[in-house]
Amino acid sequence: MRLHPILWTALLAGSPAANAAAISITQSTALLDSSTFTEGTPYYLAFQMTSAGNGDNDALLSNFQFDTGFAWTQSVFDPVSGLFAVGPDPLDTTGIGQLNATLALQVTAGNAYSLYSQLITAGTTFSFDVALSANYTPPNAPDAFLFQIYDANFTTLLYEQTLPISAPEPMSFLLVGLALVLARARRARSTPAPTL
C-alpha cells in the first residue's frame, strides 16, 4: 500500500532515529555467487522492513547515487508489499531514480512486513543513506531493515545487508541531558544581572 509522502513525514517526525548508516556497493563488492558488482549489469534491488512485534518502526532512505548507472521505470510486476512511500513525487515512475528520491518503509502491529523493489542497471557504484527509528522493547527480537541485491530475474540472491533496529544507548540520554544542563548553566553565567 502506497502512502502519501506528507503522511510519512508526519509518521517519521514522531519516531526517534537511533540508527543511521550509509550503504555503498562498488565494483569490488563480492556477491554471493562469487562474482562482483559489475557496471552495466541489471540487478533487482530489494528494500525490506521486518517486524518481530516491537511496535511501529520506520526506515527512511535517501541520497540514492547511481554513478554511471540508472533505475529502470517502475513496473507493475516489480514486487512490493506493505506500507511504503516513494518521493518526492509518488507518481514518478522512475521511483528511487528520480531527483532527490526518498523511500520510506514502515512496519506496524498490523503490518509486519514491507517491501519495495526496483530494477537498476549498475554503475561503478550504488549508494544510499538509511535512517531507522528506534522502537525496540527487549527481550523481543529486534525489527530489521534488509537491503538485498538479486539477479535481473529476481530469482538469485546476490547480496544481503541487515540493520537491526535497536534502542538508543542509555549513555546517549545521559550525555544529552548533561549537555542541556551545562548549556543552561553557561547561559545563566553569561547573562548579566538586572540592574535596579
C-alpha positions as CSV (number, residue, x, y, z in Angstrom):
1,M,0.0,0.0,0.0
2,R,1.5,3.3,-1.0
3,L,1.2,6.2,1.4
4,H,1.4,9.9,0.6
5,P,4.9,11.4,1.4
6,I,3.3,14.1,3.7
7,L,1.8,11.3,5.8
8,W,5.3,9.7,6.0
9,T,6.8,13.0,7.1
10,A,4.3,13.1,10.0
11,L,5.0,9.5,10.9
12,L,8.8,9.8,10.8
13,A,8.7,13.1,12.8
14,G,7.4,11.1,15.8
15,S,9.9,8.3,15.5
16,P,13.2,8.7,17.3
17,A,16.0,8.0,14.8
18,A,18.6,5.9,16.6
19,N,20.3,4.1,13.7
20,A,21.7,5.7,10.6
21,A,24.0,4.3,8.0
22,A,25.4,4.9,4.6
23,I,25.3,1.8,2.4
24,S,27.7,1.7,-0.6
25,I,28.2,-1.0,-3.2
26,T,31.2,-0.8,-5.5
27,Q,32.7,-2.9,-8.3
28,S,34.9,-4.6,-5.7
29,T,31.9,-5.7,-3.6
30,A,31.9,-9.5,-3.6
31,L,28.5,-11.1,-4.4
32,L,27.2,-14.4,-3.1
33,D,27.7,-16.1,-6.5
34,S,31.4,-15.3,-6.3
35,S,31.1,-12.5,-8.9
36,T,31.4,-8.8,-8.2
37,F,29.0,-5.9,-8.6
38,T,29.5,-5.1,-12.3
39,E,28.9,-1.9,-14.2
40,G,26.3,-2.3,-17.0
41,T,24.7,-5.3,-15.3
42,P,21.0,-5.2,-14.5
43,Y,20.1,-6.1,-10.8
44,Y,17.0,-6.0,-8.7
45,L,17.3,-4.0,-5.5
46,A,15.0,-5.1,-2.6
47,F,14.5,-2.8,0.4
48,Q,12.6,-4.5,3.3
49,M,11.4,-4.0,6.8
50,T,10.5,-6.9,9.0
51,S,8.8,-6.8,12.4
52,A,9.2,-9.0,15.4
53,G,6.4,-7.3,17.3
54,N,8.2,-4.3,18.7
55,G,5.6,-1.7,17.7
56,D,5.9,0.7,14.8
57,N,9.3,1.2,13.1
58,D,10.3,3.1,10.0
59,A,13.2,3.3,7.6
60,L,13.8,6.4,5.6
61,L,16.1,6.0,2.7
62,S,17.6,9.0,0.8
63,N,20.6,10.2,-1.2
64,F,20.4,7.5,-3.8
65,Q,23.5,7.6,-6.0
66,F,23.8,5.5,-9.2
67,D,27.1,6.9,-10.5
68,T,27.1,5.8,-14.2
69,G,24.0,3.5,-13.6
70,F,20.3,4.2,-13.6
71,A,17.0,3.0,-12.2
72,W,14.6,1.4,-14.7
73,T,11.0,2.6,-14.9
74,Q,8.9,1.1,-12.1
75,S,6.8,-1.8,-13.4
76,V,3.6,-3.2,-12.1
77,F,5.5,-6.5,-11.9
78,D,8.1,-5.2,-9.5
79,P,7.4,-6.9,-6.1
80,V,6.1,-4.5,-3.5
81,S,4.3,-5.2,-0.3
82,G,3.2,-3.5,2.9
83,L,3.5,0.2,3.8
84,F,5.9,2.3,1.7
85,A,6.1,5.6,0.0
86,V,8.4,6.9,-2.8
87,G,9.1,10.6,-3.1
88,P,9.3,13.4,-3.7
89,D,6.8,12.6,-6.5
90,P,4.9,9.4,-5.7
91,L,3.6,9.3,-9.3
92,D,7.1,9.5,-10.9
93,T,7.6,6.0,-12.5
94,T,11.4,6.3,-12.0
95,G,10.8,5.6,-8.3
96,I,14.2,5.7,-6.5
97,G,15.8,7.0,-9.7
98,Q,14.0,10.4,-9.5
99,L,15.9,13.5,-8.5
100,N,16.2,13.8,-4.7
101,A,14.4,10.4,-4.3
102,T,13.3,9.1,-0.9
103,L,11.9,5.8,0.1
104,A,10.0,5.2,3.4
105,L,9.2,1.8,4.7
106,Q,7.1,1.1,7.8
107,V,6.1,-1.9,9.9
108,T,3.3,-1.8,12.5
109,A,1.5,-4.2,14.7
110,G,-0.9,-4.9,11.8
111,N,1.7,-4.9,9.1
112,A,4.8,-6.9,9.9
113,Y,6.5,-6.8,6.5
114,S,7.2,-4.1,3.9
115,L,9.0,-4.5,0.6
116,Y,9.9,-2.2,-2.2
117,S,12.0,-3.4,-5.2
118,Q,13.2,-1.9,-8.4
119,L,15.4,-2.9,-11.3
120,I,18.6,-0.9,-11.9
121,T,21.5,-1.1,-14.3
122,A,24.6,-0.9,-12.2
123,G,27.1,1.9,-12.4
124,T,30.6,1.8,-10.9
125,T,28.9,2.3,-7.5
126,F,25.5,2.4,-5.9
127,S,24.9,4.0,-2.6
128,F,22.2,5.4,-0.3
129,D,21.6,6.6,3.3
130,V,19.2,5.0,5.7
131,A,17.8,6.3,9.0
132,L,15.9,3.8,11.2
133,S,13.5,4.6,14.1
134,A,14.3,3.1,17.5
135,N,11.1,1.5,18.9
136,Y,12.6,-1.6,20.5
137,T,11.4,-3.5,23.6
138,P,13.8,-6.2,25.0
139,P,13.7,-9.2,25.2
140,N,11.8,-9.4,21.9
141,A,13.9,-9.9,18.7
142,P,14.5,-6.6,17.0
143,D,12.8,-5.4,13.9
144,A,15.2,-5.1,11.0
145,F,15.9,-3.3,7.7
146,L,17.2,-5.5,4.9
147,F,18.9,-4.4,1.7
148,Q,19.3,-7.1,-0.9
149,I,20.6,-7.4,-4.5
150,Y,19.1,-10.0,-6.8
151,D,19.8,-11.0,-10.4
152,A,17.7,-9.4,-13.1
153,N,15.1,-12.2,-12.9
154,F,14.7,-11.7,-9.1
155,T,15.5,-15.3,-8.6
156,T,19.0,-15.5,-7.2
157,L,20.1,-13.6,-4.0
158,L,23.5,-12.0,-4.7
159,Y,24.0,-9.7,-1.7
160,E,22.3,-9.0,1.6
161,Q,22.9,-6.5,4.4
162,T,20.8,-6.4,7.6
163,L,20.5,-3.5,10.0
164,P,18.6,-4.4,13.2
165,I,16.5,-1.8,15.0
166,S,18.0,-1.1,18.4
167,A,17.2,1.2,21.2
168,P,19.4,4.3,21.8
169,E,22.3,3.6,24.1
170,P,21.4,4.6,27.7
171,M,24.5,6.7,27.9
172,S,23.3,8.8,25.0
173,F,20.3,10.0,27.0
174,L,22.7,10.9,29.9
175,L,25.1,12.8,27.6
176,V,22.2,14.8,26.0
177,G,20.9,15.6,29.5
178,L,24.3,16.7,30.7
179,A,24.8,18.9,27.6
180,L,21.5,20.6,28.2
181,V,22.4,21.2,31.9
182,L,25.8,22.6,31.0
183,A,24.3,24.8,28.3
184,R,21.8,26.3,30.7
185,A,24.4,26.9,33.3
186,R,26.7,28.6,30.8
187,R,23.8,30.8,29.6
188,A,22.9,31.7,33.2
189,R,26.6,32.8,33.9
190,S,26.8,34.8,30.7
191,T,23.5,36.7,31.3
192,P,24.2,40.0,33.2
193,A,22.2,40.5,36.4
194,P,19.4,43.0,36.0
195,T,20.2,46.5,37.4
196,L,17.7,48.2,39.8
